[in-house]
Amino acid sequence: MKNKIRVCAINLCIHSAAFALLVGLNDIAHKLYKAWIGDFGSRGIAPGSVTLLVILLFIVFDASAAIIPLKAVKISLGVAFVLTTAWFLLPSHPLRAAFYCVAGGLLTFASISAASRLNDLIFRTGHPTSAD
């Protein structure tokens, strides 16, 4: 039971780092966009609302992926995050949809992989999915 709690804690830490990276990448992308194109033009949804929506989706899907032990379900949650984000943002916000789907999806899958490898390294189970 202690190992399951430790695995869950490690997973939550890694997924939290992925969340922090997504917020940082969002700020960098926002500044680059404003420097290159200019201010955002609002098309029905304010940029802050879109960012908040994607962040909330990312938190829900990544927190779920962090606490669920089955790797197939974790990967399914990553795919569901990408599809849900695309469904909400397309066709009204294609550039934001591309950024959030790619950045959020890659960070989700990278955090799943990193957590799995770190748990295997720490607990030395020998089986690649048993620590998840």
The 8 nearest C-alpha neighbors of each residue, nearest first, counted from 0:
[[1, 3, 2, 4, 5, 6, 7, 130],
 [2, 0, 4, 3, 5, 6, 7, 8],
 [1, 3, 5, 4, 0, 6, 122, 7],
 [4, 2, 6, 0, 5, 1, 7, 130],
 [3, 5, 7, 1, 2, 6, 8, 0],
 [6, 4, 2, 8, 7, 3, 9, 1],
 [7, 5, 3, 9, 8, 4, 2, 10],
 [6, 8, 10, 4, 5, 9, 66, 3],
 [9, 7, 5, 11, 10, 6, 4, 12],
 [10, 8, 12, 6, 11, 7, 5, 13],
 [9, 11, 65, 7, 13, 114, 8, 12],
 [10, 12, 8, 14, 65, 9, 13, 15],
 [13, 11, 15, 9, 10, 14, 8, 16],
 [12, 14, 16, 10, 15, 11, 110, 9],
 [13, 15, 17, 11, 16, 12, 110, 10],
 [16, 14, 18, 12, 17, 13, 11, 19],
 [15, 17, 19, 13, 18, 14, 20, 12],
 [18, 16, 14, 20, 15, 19, 106, 21],
 [17, 19, 15, 21, 16, 20, 14, 22],
 [18, 20, 16, 22, 17, 21, 23, 15],
 [21, 19, 23, 17, 18, 22, 24, 16],
 [22, 20, 18, 24, 23, 19, 25, 17],
 [21, 23, 25, 19, 20, 24, 26, 18],
 [24, 22, 20, 26, 25, 21, 19, 27],
 [25, 23, 27, 21, 26, 22, 20, 28],
 [24, 26, 22, 28, 23, 27, 29, 21],
 [27, 25, 29, 23, 24, 28, 30, 22],
 [26, 28, 24, 30, 29, 25, 31, 23],
 [29, 27, 31, 25, 26, 30, 24, 32],
 [28, 30, 26, 32, 27, 31, 25, 33],
 [29, 31, 33, 27, 32, 28, 34, 26],
 [32, 30, 28, 34, 33, 29, 35, 27],
 [31, 33, 35, 29, 34, 30, 36, 28],
 [32, 34, 37, 30, 38, 36, 31, 35],
 [35, 33, 31, 32, 37, 36, 30, 38],
 [34, 36, 32, 33, 31, 37, 30, 38],
 [37, 35, 33, 32, 34, 38, 39, 31],
 [38, 36, 33, 34, 35, 39, 32, 40],
 [39, 37, 33, 40, 36, 32, 34, 41],
 [40, 38, 41, 37, 33, 46, 36, 32],
 [39, 41, 42, 38, 45, 46, 37, 43],
 [40, 42, 45, 43, 39, 44, 46, 38],
 [43, 41, 44, 40, 91, 45, 92, 46],
 [42, 44, 41, 45, 91, 40, 46, 92],
 [45, 43, 42, 41, 46, 48, 49, 47],
 [44, 46, 48, 47, 41, 49, 43, 42],
 [47, 45, 49, 48, 50, 44, 41, 39],
 [48, 46, 50, 45, 49, 51, 44, 52],
 [49, 47, 51, 45, 50, 46, 52, 44],
 [48, 50, 52, 46, 51, 47, 53, 45],
 [51, 49, 47, 53, 48, 52, 54, 46],
 [50, 52, 48, 54, 49, 53, 47, 55],
 [53, 51, 49, 55, 50, 54, 48, 56],
 [52, 54, 56, 50, 55, 51, 57, 49],
 [55, 53, 57, 51, 56, 52, 50, 58],
 [54, 56, 58, 52, 57, 53, 51, 59],
 [57, 55, 53, 59, 54, 58, 60, 52],
 [56, 58, 54, 60, 55, 59, 61, 53],
 [57, 59, 55, 61, 56, 60, 62, 54],
 [60, 58, 56, 62, 57, 61, 63, 55],
 [59, 61, 63, 57, 62, 58, 76, 56],
 [62, 60, 64, 63, 58, 59, 57, 65],
 [63, 61, 65, 59, 64, 60, 58, 66],
 [62, 64, 60, 61, 65, 66, 67, 59],
 [65, 63, 73, 61, 62, 67, 66, 60],
 [66, 64, 10, 62, 63, 11, 67, 61],
 [65, 67, 63, 7, 64, 68, 62, 10],
 [66, 68, 64, 65, 69, 63, 73, 72],
 [67, 69, 131, 66, 70, 130, 65, 73],
 [70, 68, 72, 71, 67, 131, 73, 128],
 [69, 71, 73, 72, 74, 131, 68, 128],
 [72, 70, 74, 73, 69, 75, 76, 68],
 [71, 73, 75, 70, 74, 69, 76, 67],
 [74, 72, 64, 70, 76, 75, 71, 77],
 [73, 75, 77, 71, 76, 72, 70, 78],
 [74, 76, 72, 78, 77, 73, 79, 71],
 [75, 77, 79, 73, 74, 78, 60, 80],
 [78, 76, 74, 80, 79, 75, 107, 104],
 [77, 79, 75, 81, 80, 76, 82, 74],
 [78, 80, 76, 82, 77, 81, 83, 75],
 [81, 79, 77, 83, 78, 82, 84, 76],
 [80, 82, 100, 78, 84, 79, 83, 104],
 [81, 83, 85, 79, 84, 80, 86, 78],
 [84, 82, 86, 80, 85, 81, 79, 87],
 [83, 85, 81, 87, 86, 82, 80, 88],
 [86, 84, 82, 88, 83, 87, 96, 89],
 [85, 87, 83, 84, 88, 89, 82, 90],
 [88, 86, 84, 85, 89, 83, 96, 90],
 [89, 87, 92, 85, 96, 86, 91, 84],
 [90, 88, 91, 85, 92, 93, 86, 87],
 [89, 91, 92, 93, 88, 86, 96, 85],
 [92, 90, 89, 88, 93, 42, 43, 87],
 [91, 93, 88, 95, 89, 90, 94, 96],
 [94, 92, 96, 95, 89, 90, 97, 91],
 [95, 93, 97, 96, 92, 98, 99, 89],
 [94, 96, 98, 97, 92, 93, 99, 88],
 [97, 95, 93, 99, 88, 94, 98, 85],
 [96, 98, 94, 100, 95, 99, 101, 93],
 [99, 97, 95, 101, 96, 100, 102, 94],
 [98, 100, 102, 103, 96, 101, 97, 95],
 [101, 99, 81, 97, 103, 104, 98, 102],
 [100, 102, 104, 98, 99, 103, 105, 97],
 [103, 101, 99, 105, 104, 100, 98, 106],
 [104, 102, 106, 99, 100, 105, 101, 107],
 [103, 105, 107, 101, 106, 100, 102, 81],
 [104, 106, 108, 102, 107, 103, 109, 101],
 [107, 105, 109, 103, 104, 108, 17, 110],
 [106, 108, 104, 110, 105, 109, 77, 103],
 [107, 109, 111, 105, 110, 106, 104, 112],
 [110, 108, 106, 112, 111, 107, 105, 113],
 [109, 111, 113, 107, 112, 108, 14, 114],
 [112, 110, 108, 114, 109, 113, 115, 107],
 [111, 113, 109, 115, 110, 114, 116, 108],
 [114, 112, 110, 116, 115, 111, 109, 117],
 [115, 113, 117, 111, 10, 116, 112, 110],
 [114, 116, 112, 118, 113, 117, 131, 119],
 [117, 115, 119, 113, 118, 114, 120, 112],
 [116, 118, 120, 114, 119, 115, 113, 121],
 [117, 119, 121, 115, 120, 116, 130, 122],
 [120, 118, 123, 116, 122, 117, 121, 124],
 [119, 121, 117, 123, 118, 122, 116, 124],
 [122, 120, 118, 119, 123, 117, 124, 116],
 [121, 123, 119, 124, 120, 118, 130, 2],
 [124, 122, 119, 120, 125, 121, 118, 126],
 [123, 125, 126, 122, 119, 129, 130, 127],
 [124, 126, 123, 127, 119, 129, 122, 128],
 [125, 127, 124, 129, 128, 119, 130, 123],
 [128, 126, 129, 125, 119, 130, 115, 124],
 [129, 127, 131, 130, 126, 70, 115, 69],
 [128, 130, 131, 126, 127, 124, 119, 125],
 [131, 129, 128, 118, 119, 115, 6, 124],
 [130, 68, 128, 129, 115, 69, 70, 6]]
